[in-house]
Amino acid sequence: MCSLVERVPLTTSTKALKLIRLCQRYEMTEEAQSICRVLARRCYGDGRMGSALTWCIKGQDATFAAFLAEKYFDFYESIGEFGDLSILDYLGDAVLLSNRLAFLSKYRDFHKQYSFGNYEAAGQLLVSLLTSGITLKKYWLTLLTDSIPLLQIPDKCVFSSADTYELLHILQEIDNTSSYSDQKDMITSQDEFSINKISLLRLALVRNLQSSLVLRERKH
């Protein structure tokens, strides 16, 4: 049966699904997952990221799921918007297949909450993403930058003093470990951009900390 499965050409999704069901009927789990993984890579090669992610999850391919999640986020960083991520709305616990996938799902939730005007919920998601350990360090500055609109909402403290301390700690860690920190004579234009962004973030966070502490004092 295994050799038969290997010889069947996967020319269409319909044929692939029929073959997967056949494998499942005969409890050939590994073969079914292998088919899904082949199709995931094929879809990725064709530029169909959503389909690639769907097959990847069907095949329980955690490594490739992490790879695709990073590609999605890199795409977001380069143009400022996501591709088609509607699939994440229907994954449920499947996002737990990979920390990167879980991160991507929560990060998209953050943007949805912000777009709906649910600023407190968006802020808590952002803090959670930065403190839970599921976000790659190379993405920290991007996520912290996302906090700026929340920090600039008039007459409102979205982040508590405790949350702000956490964000300041993360910002300091970014600053301490940045490549330009020990190479001041080799700063590139990209480094300059990051330095300016860090300075803006620090100022916004310090102001928010002051406001949140005043607000806390008033409540007491």
Stockholm file with secondary structure:
# STOCKHOLM 1.0

chainA/1-220         MCSLVERVPLTTSTKALKLIRLCQRYEMTEEAQSICRVLARRCYGDGRMGSALTWCIKGQDATFAAFLAEKYFDFYESIGEFGDLSILDYLGDAVLLSNRLAFLSKYRDFHKQYSFGNYEAAGQLLVSLLTSGITLKKYWLTLLTDSIPLLQIPDKCVFSSADTYELLHILQEIDNTSSYSDQKDMITSQDEFSINKISLLRLALVRNLQSSLVLRERKH
#=GR chainA/1-220 SS CHHHHHHSCCCSHHHHHHHHHHHHHTTCHHHHHHHHHHHHHHHHHTTCHHHHHHHHHHTTCHHHHHHHHHHHHHHHHHHSSCCCCGGGGGCGGGGGGCHHHHHHHHHHHHHHHHHTTCHHHHHHHHHHHHHSSCSCGGGHHHHHHHTHHHHTSTTCCCSCHHHHHHHHHHHHHHHHHCGGGGCGGGCCHHHHHHHHHHHHHHHHHHHHHHHHHHHHHHHC
#=GC SS_cons         CHHHHHHSCCCSHHHHHHHHHHHHHTTCHHHHHHHHHHHHHHHHHTTCHHHHHHHHHHTTCHHHHHHHHHHHHHHHHHHSSCCCCGGGGGCGGGGGGCHHHHHHHHHHHHHHHHHTTCHHHHHHHHHHHHHSSCSCGGGHHHHHHHTHHHHTSTTCCCSCHHHHHHHHHHHHHHHHHCGGGGCGGGCCHHHHHHHHHHHHHHHHHHHHHHHHHHHHHHHC
//
